[in-house]
């Protein structure tokens, strides 16, 4: 048997020191007049590059928008012509072309031109990077606005543009990881979380970003069952934060899943020894959950049961607390308590095969045949089984992800039942069980073994649990 642990990935926000407003993807800065800045590197103006610079200046400072945009087109034309007719090896032409492309919203063109300018004249790097970072911030914040509007596709476009123009900050990569994780595209999520962690690790001022990205990468790898890679990432993280209980628990989990049972047992025992000296009242819910799981894995079932009982008292609708408590009762053969806990588990997730199996085991041991028959009849008639794969609780938005799998259902007489669509209502709850928001979810008729992804979310603070009901 194993205890339940669901990885939660929260939405990350881009932070920037500059006071920036969201921009349209097609324009970075040209939607309003500004003030032209000369280059802060010693550029040699040759040929008609100076004319391109003057056109760019007009494209920045002209108050009439139509004239401003026409001037940018003119600057682009002049500078490209100069590059093609003798000025291709001068940094000035590329530098001003890159700035022109930025104003026109051509991120790929700007990236290429500015890179060429720095290649030709290294002392322009600081100046160029300031333009890159400003453009990155504009695009990143625009992407955040799209996320707030639940427009994931547009957000990804903006984040990709931002990462093209400037790749030395982790925030955009983190947000891309979150988007892909929430969409179930775990390969892409792991890549971008890893990229964010790599970038943040190179900057000592970004420790918090480094830690969050690394943990998210590890959890994503675990979802993909890539435990050997997850172990490496978690070991690196624990080198920075050796007392992080949740990370240690996750490492133990991956050890077990990769067959390294002795290492898992050793880590669990070390945590149990530490937990024995702790005041549980001082621990957070997440740390208490980690304590209970570690005690269970160390086969200290009675101690684990006390922890999960405490958690269930704090949050009676916490699915993981209820599920884990049921497993400790199964391990200690406390059948009456298991029957009662199994009943609550079925209330929380009435289409969970595990909930029915745990409850049936208790009723069988208690020889409560009538109740066992009712539970069995309900179980065999289930058209689908639902396995919740992730539950993330944010300050404003919480999300639930699950997989529905078609079952070979039958009635009490053993007659096969045809697949039917299923409607469920997902309820998001606070710790007292009050409903903070709901979402109806439709599951199509599924043949046995066929799957369908289920997603629900609510925008409300204070979410601490979930349950769903079949309509």
N, C-alpha and C positions, 0 to 999 in steps of 0.2 A: 504494500500500500504506500501511497505517498500523499503528502499534504499539498494543499493548494497554494500556489504563489502566482499571482498575475502581475506581469510587468506593466507599469503605468508610465506613459510618456505624456508630459505636459507641454502645452504650447509655449514656445520661447518668443521673446520680443527683442527686436533690434534696439540697441541703445546707441545714441550718438550725442556728442557734446553740442553739436550745432543745432540751432532752432530751425527745423526744416518742415516744410509743408509737403503733402503728397503731390506728386506730379503725374501727368499722363505718360504712358510708356513711350510715346512718340517724341516727347520733348523733355530735355533735362533742365535747361535754363532759359530758353529763348521765348518763353511766353510773357515775359515782362522785361522792360528795359533795365539795364544795370550800368555798371561802370567798368570800362576796360582797364585791365591790369597788364602792364608790360611784363615781359619775362624776367624772372629773378636769376637768370643765368645769362652769360655774355654771348648772345647769339650774333652771328655774322649775317647781316642782311645783304644779299647779293641778287642780281637780276631784278626781277619785278616781285620778289617775295614781299618787299615793303608795301606794294600795292595790295597784296593779299592780306597783310596785317591791317592796313587801313580799312579794307572792306569788312574784316572781322570786327574791328572797332565799331564801325557803323552798325553792324549786326548785333552788337551788344548795347549800344547807347541810343540808337534811334528810337524815338517814342512811338512812332507809327508801326504797328505790328507788320503790316504788309511790306513796308519798306525794309524793316528789320530782317525779315525772312529772305527778301530778295537780295539783301546785302550778303547774307550768309551763303546763298547760292553762288553769288559772284566771288566770294572769298574762296569757296571750294574750287570753282572753275580755275581761278588764277593760280592757286597753289598747286593743283594737280598739273596744270600746264607747265609750271616752273619745274616741278619734279621731273616731268617727262622731257624737258628741254635744257638740261644742264645743271639743275640745282638738286638733283636726287641724292647727292652726298653731303648736302648741307642740312644741319639739324633744324635751322630756322623754318624751312618750308614744311618739314614734317611736324614740328612742334605746333605751328599755327594751324596746320591742317587738322591735327588731332583735336585742338580746341574747337575748331569749327565743327568737326563731326560730333563732338560732345553736345554742342548747342543744338545741333540738328537731330539729336537722338540716335545717331548711328554709333552704337556702342562698340560693335566689332571693328568698324573703321577707326574709331578713336583709339581703341586698344592697340591696333596695329601701327598707326601713325605715331602715337606717343612712344611706343616701344622703340621704333626706329629712331626717333629723335634722341632718346637716351643712349641708344647704341652708338650714335654718331657723336654725341657730346654728353659725357657722363655727368658733368656738373649740373645738368638739367634735371637729374633724377628727383631731387627734393621738390622742385617746382612742379614737375609732372605728377608726382605722387599726391601733392595737395589737390590737384584737379581730379585725379582718379578717386581719391577718398571722398571728396565732396559729391562727385557723381554717384559713388557707391551709396552714400548716405541718403541721397534723394531717391534712388531706386529702391533701396532697402525699406525706407519708410513708406514709400508708395506700395510696396509689397505687403507691408503690415496692414495698411488700410484695406487692401484687397482681402486679406485674411479675415479682418474684422467683418467684412461684407460677405464672408463665406464664399469668395470667388477664388478657389484654390488654383485653378488653371492660370488665371492672370497673375496671381501671386508668384507662381513658379516662373513665369516668363520674366517678371521683374527681378526676381532673385537670381536667375541665371545671368541676366544682363549685369546685375550688380557684381556677381562673382567674376564675370569676365573682365570688368574694368578695374577691379581691385580685389585681391584675394588674400590680404594680410590681416583680416579680422574674421573671427569665427561665426558671428551672429547669423549671417545669411545662410551659411552651411548648416547651422543648427536648425534653422527654420525649415530648410528644405528637407532635412532629415525627419522632422516632425510631420511634415505634409505627407511624405512617402510612407512613414510608419502608420499614420492614421488611415492611409489608403490601402494598407496591406502589402505595399511593395517593399518588402523587408531588405532585399539586396541593395536597392537604392538608398534606403534609410541608413543601413549600416555604413555604406560608403560615405555619405555626407556627414554622419555623426563622427566617423573616423577622420574625415578631412577637417572638421571643426576642431576636434581634439588636437590634431597635429598642429594646426595654426595657433591655437591657444597655448599649447605647451611651449611654444617658442617665445612667449611674452609673459614675463612674471607678473604683469598687472592683470592677467586674465585667468587667474586661478579658478574662480567660480565657473567660468565658461569651460575651462579645461575639464573640471570635475563633472559637470553636468553632461557634457558631450561624451565623455568617456563612459559614464554609467549608461547613458542611452545607447551607445554603441554596443556595450556588453549585453544589455537586455535584448536588443534587437538580434544579436547573434544567437542568444539563447532561444528566442522565438523560432529561429531558423534551424534549431538543433545543431548549430555549429559550436559545440561546447569546447573543443580544443582551442578555437580562436577566442571564445569568450573567456576562457581561463587566463589566457595571456593578457587580455585587456583588463580583467579584474585584478590580476596580480600587480599590474602597473599602477592601477588606481589605488590599491591598498598600500602600495609603497609610499603614496602621498598621504593617505588617510587610513592608517592601520587599524583604527578603532571603529570604523564605520560598520555598524552591525548589519545593515541591510546588504552591503557589498560582500561581507563575509558569508552571510547566508546564501547569497547568489553564487559565490564561489563554491561553497559546499555543494550546492545543487548541481553545478556543472561538473564538479568532480564525480558525483554519483552517476550522472547521466553518461559520462565518458568512461565509466568502469573503474575509476580511481577511488574505490570505496574506502580504503584505508586512510587516504588523505582527507576524505570527507568526514570520516569518523573522528579523526584527530582534531580537525578544525571545529567540529560540532562540540566535542568534549571540552576543548579549550574555551569555547563560548559559554557552555553550560557552567563551567567552573567560575567564570567571571560573573555570570548572571546570578549565581547563588549568593553573591555578596551585595547585590543591588537592592535598592528600594524600588519596588515595582511602581509605586505611586509616582515616582519621579520620571518614569519613562513615557515616551510618546506612544501613540497607538501603533505606529510602524515598528518601533523598537520592541514593543511587547509582542507583536506578531512574530518578529524575528526570534525572540526568546523562546516562544512556544514551538516554533518550527525546529529550532536547534535542539530543544529538549526532546522533541518527538524523534528526530533523526538519531539522537543518542540513546533512544529506547527508554527514556525516562518518561513513560507515558502518564503516570499519575501527576507528575510535576507539570507536564505539558497541559494536561486537562485543566489544572487550576488556572494556568495562564489564559487558556482559551475561554474558560468560564468567566474570567475577569473581563476579557475583551467583549464577550457576548453581552455581559451586563452593561457595559458602556455603550454598546451599539448592537441592539438585539437583531438588527437586519443586515449586519455585515455578513455577506455570503461566505467570505473566506474564514471568518471566525466560527461560523456555524458548521461549515464543512469540515474544518480542521478539528473542531470539538467532536463531531460525529466520528471521525477516524480514531481519536483517542479513546472514545467509548468502545469502539469496535476492538481496538487493541487490548483494552482492559476487560472486555466482555461484560460491560455494564449495559445490559440489554434494555432495561427499562429507560435508562437515560438516552440510549441510542434511538429508541423508538420515538421518544418525545422530540429529540433533536432532528431526527429524520423528517418528522412531520413539519417542523419549521422550515427545513431545507426545501421540501416540496412546495411550501407556500412561496418561497422566494423564487424558485425556478421549477415550475411544474412540468417542464419538458426536458429535464435533466435525467439521463439514464442513471447516473451515479446516485442521485437522490433516492430513486426508487430501489436501487439495489441495497443501499445502506439500510433503508427502512425495512425492506423485506427480510434482510438478515436478522434484524432485531425481533421482528414479529414471529419469524420462524423459530428462533431460540426460545421465545416466550410462549410458543404454541398457541398464539392468538390466530387461529385458522380463519375466522370470519374476516377479520381486518386484513390478514395476509391475502385472502382471496380478492378483496376489493382493490387492494393496492396492485396486485398482479394483473387484474382485469384492466385497470387503468393503464398500467405500464405497457402491456402487449398491444393496446389499441393506439398508442401514440403514433401519429403519422410521421413525426420528425423528432430527432433529439437535438437539443441546443447546447452547445459548449461555449461558454463565455470565455473569450481569449484575452481580453484586455478591458480594464476599467480605469480611466484616468479622471482624477478629480482636480479641477482647476479653480482658481479664485472666482472666476465668472462662468466658465464653461466646463461641463463634465461630459465624458463620452463613454459609451459602452460598445464593444465590438464582440461579435460572436459568430460561430459557424453553425448553421442548421444542416443536419444530415438526414436524408430520407431513410425511413425504416420500413421493414416488412411488417406491417401492422395486421392484427387479426382481432376478431371479436371473442367473446367469452367461450363460444363454441368452437373456436379454432379456425373459423372461416376467414380467408384473406380479405382485407379491406383495401379498396382502391386508394391511391395517393390523393390527398385533398389539399387545397391551399389552407394555410393557417394564418390567422391574424392574432398578433399579441400586442399588448399595451405595456411598454416599458415605463416604470415609475422610478423617479429619482427621489431619494429620501434624505432627510436629515437624521441625526443620531437618535432622535426620539421616534422615528418612523413616520414623521409628517411628510406628505407628498409635496415636493417643491416644483415638480414639473413632470409631464408625461409625453410620450411620443408613440404613436401607433406604427407598427411595422408589419408589412405584408410579406409572407413567405409563400412562394408558388408551390404547387403540387410537385413533390420530389419523389422520383423512383428511389428504391432502396440503394443507398450508397452515394446518391447525388448530393451535392452540397450547394448552399446558398449563403453568401455573406450577409450578416445582419449588423446594422449600425443604428445607434440612437444617440442623441445628445440633448442637453438642456442648458440654457443660459440662466444660471441662478447661483448665487453664493450659498455656501453651507451644505453642499451635497456631501453625504458621508456613506451612502449605501444605495442599492438598487434592488428591484424585484420586477418581475413581469407576470402578467396574467394573460391567459388565453381567452380571446373574445369568443 
